[in-house]
């Protein structure tokens, strides 16, 4: 339906991640970090609710600070902070692209937008996801053209109105970005 669910659960999950980073030695958490870190970044950048974005960022910051070597972790933490994440539009369209410049995180961010956000029940989230995909096109146009567009081109005919809307917005955004890149 058209209502937000799970906000308190997502917030609590971020708190658990934050607490784990504080409580356990790096060697204990190390096997779990490759899946945990991208998930925290996704929450930090793309959650609908500001407190969840901030909680995800706090957990990411704690993991970077206590668990050690994270590629570009300090740089991301400095840019995606408590205040910058308060603006959802900037979070989706500017901060996400900043984080996406780091290839280690780029594709998990793009896939989340494609698989989750473009079919979100909230119209504004679908619009932001499509805009983010448009902005990501400048980072890897080949990936967007060969991996993302084929999915979108099958989804624009969907009977799911949310998916169809998100797919059409995303197709238009990616084509716009590709056209701009071609002119450069």
N, C-alpha and C positions, 0 to 999 in steps of 0.2 A: 504494500500500500504506500500511500504518499505520506509517510511519517518516518522520523528518525528513530532507529532502534540501535541499541548496543553501545551508545556513547559512553555510558558509565563502565561498561565492560572493557572497551578499548582503552579508556583512561586508566583503569585498574591494571590492565595487561602491561601498559607502558611503565606503570609504577613497579610492577613485579620485575620487569627487565632492568629497571634502574636499581632496584634492591639487589638483584642477582649480581650486577656489576660491582656493587659495593661489597657484597658478602663473599664472593668466591675469587680464588686466585685465577690469574689468566690461563694457566694450563688446564683448569677445570672447565672453563667456558669456551676455550678455543675451538673445540669441535662443533660448537653450536653457532658460532659467530657468522659463518658464511651465509646462513639463512636468516639469522636474527637481524643483522645490520641492515640489509636492504629493506626488510620489513619495517624497521624503525624509521628509515629514511622515507619510505612510502607514506607512513603515518604522519611523519613530520611535515611533509610537503602537500599531501593530497587529502588528508582527512577533512571532512565537511566542517567539523567543530574545532574552534580555535583551541579549546583546552586539550583536546586530543593531539593536535599538531604540536602544541607546546610540551605536552607530556612525552611525546615521541622524541622531540628534540632533546629534552632533558635526559632521557634514557640513552640516546645516542651519545650525547656529550659525556655522560658518566662512563659509558663503555670505552669511548675513545681515550678519556683521561686515565682510567684505571686499568684497562686491559692492554694498553700499549699500541704497538704498531698498526695503525690503520692508514691506508693510503689516502692522503688528502683529508684525513679526519679533522685535524685542527682547522684547516682552511674552510671546510664545510661548516664546522661548528661556529666559527667566527662569523660567517656570512648568514647562516640560517639560525639566528638566535631568537630569543623570546619575543623581541619586539618585531623583527622582520616577518616572523611567521604569523603575526596577528592579522595581516591583510591576506585574505584567502586568494584574491586575484593575483597578487604579487607572488604568493607561494606557488601557485600553479604555473604562472607564465614567466616568471623571472628567476626565482630561487631554484625551481626544478631544473631549468635549463642550465643554470650555473652548476648544479650538482651533476647534471647529465654530461657536462664537459669531461668529467672523469669516467672513462670507459668502463671501469669496474662496476659502476652503478647505473650507467645509462640504460642498458637494455631491460633491467628489472623495472625501472621507472616507466619506460615506454610500454612494456607489456602490461603493467598494471593499468595504465591509462586505457589501453586497448581492450583488455579483458574485463575490466571492472568499471571504470569511470564513465566510459562513453555510453553505457547502458544504465547509468544510475537513475533512480527515480526522480531526483531533483534536477530540473531543467538547467539551472545555473551551473551545476557540477558538470553536466554534459557539455555545456558551452565552454567552460573553462578547460575541460579535458581536450576538446577539439582544438582550442587555441594553443594549449601546451604541445599537442602533437604537431601543430603547424610550426611552432618555435623549435621543436626538436629536429625538424627536417633539416635545418641548417647544420646540425651536428653530424648527421649521417643520412644523407638523402637516399643513398643506395639501400640501406636497411628499410627505410620508410617505403620505398618503392617496391622492393622485392618481398618484404616480410609483412608489413602492415597493410599496404593497399589491397593485396589479394583477400585478406580477411574482410576488410571494410566493404569491398565490392560484392562479397556474397551476403553481407549483413544488411545492405541498404534495402533489400527486398523483404526483409523479415516482417512477420506479422506482429512482432513486438514493437510497439510504437516508440518506446524509449531507445531501443537498439537501432531502429531505423533512423531516428532523429540524430542520435550520436554519430552513427556511421556517415550520414550525409554531411553533417557539419565537419567531421574529420576529413572526409574525402575533399571537400571544398578547401579546407585549410591547408592540407598537404599539397594540393594542386597549386594553390596560391603561392606557397613557399617554394615549390619546385620552379614555378614560372619566374619568381624573383631571383632565384639562384641562377637560372639559365641566362637572365639578362646581365648578370655580373661578369 
